[in-house]
């Protein structure tokens, strides 16, 4: 009963805050401030005016938080799957488990999932399955991997690791045996429907997606980092379109995809 009362109190507070900010839209400084927030949320995350207001109200009241670098988690939780608390995610290139994580906020809402990275960090407070691996289009290939933190990647890939990062930061080179996403998902017993998949592996996204078992798993929402690398960005779009996914949004370094026929 006490837990139910707390939930009702949170719902009531959210409704009150929402009503207050709606009224404030037409008045003075607060109205201007809310319009600024709406423009920000609309640009990064495709949120409507009312959804932007509701999201900002939840953030102010401490009921929601975003950890991602450019709002990927906000797009998933507020634009694509609002209210979903039992979703499943696959975070390919999860990096730091908190700082700039695309999936930590989803996990805090009750989602479960898999975090995959060659060098996963700060995963102590995460509940996802953590897989230490380098994902590629074929399994069992020996590759040289530059262990450069957030910019680490396969050295054999000419459009992978940013060369200026390698010149700026000292990091070791480690050999890995590659795995495919299909093998990792099968081993982890992932559900057939993956609500959200984040792809951020410093230029290796296309190769990883080439071996994705689209006939076995369906993705509800997908973000793919591109950093304007051509022809990889266009080839990734063509590959995903061939499997029934449309690019629905682009924001800074990521392209956003959803099924053409959900």
C-alpha positions, 0 to 999 in steps of 0.5 A: 500500500505504501509503495502504491501511495508513493507511486500515486504521489509521484503521478500527482506531482508530475501532473501538477508540474505539467499543469504549471508549466503549461500555464507558464508557456504563455507568461514571461521568462519561464515561458521563454525558458520552456520554449528553449527546452522544447527546441532543444528536445525537438532537435535532439530527440523529436519530442513534441511540445507537450512531450518536451514539457512533460519530460522537463517536468520529470527531470526537474522533479527527479523522476527522469535523467539522461546520461547520453551524450546527445539525447539518444536515451531521451529519444528512446524513452520519451519519443519511441517507447514512452512509458515502457519499463520492461524493454530490452536493449543491446549497447554495442560499444557501451564504453563507460557504464555511466558517463555518456551511456546510451542505456543507463537511463533505460536500465534505471527505468526497469529495462534489461539488456546487454552491454558489449565493449572491448574494455567495459568501464564503470559497470559496477552499478549496472545490471545488464549482462556485460560482454567483453568482446570486439564485434565484427562481420565474422567470428574468429578473426584476429585483429589489432585493437587500439585500447584508447578508451572512448575512441578505441577501435580496430586498427585494421579499419582505415576509417576506424580509430581517429588518427589524431586521437592516437597521436594525442593519447598513449594507449596499448594495442591489444589483439582480440578474436572477433565475435559476431552480434548474432553469436553474442545475442544467442549466447545471452539468450536475447529476446527476439524483439530488441527495443533499442540497439545502440551502435558506437564502435568507432567506425566498425558499425557497418561491419558489425551490422553486416552479420546481424541476424535480421531474420531472427531478431527485430529492432524497435529503434536503432542509433548508429554513430557515423561521424560523417564517414563516407562511404560507410554512412551511406552503405550503412543506410543502404544495408538497413533499408534492405532489411526494412529499416528507415532513417527517421532522424539525424542528430550530430554524429548519429543516424536514427533508424526504425522499422519501415513497417513496425 
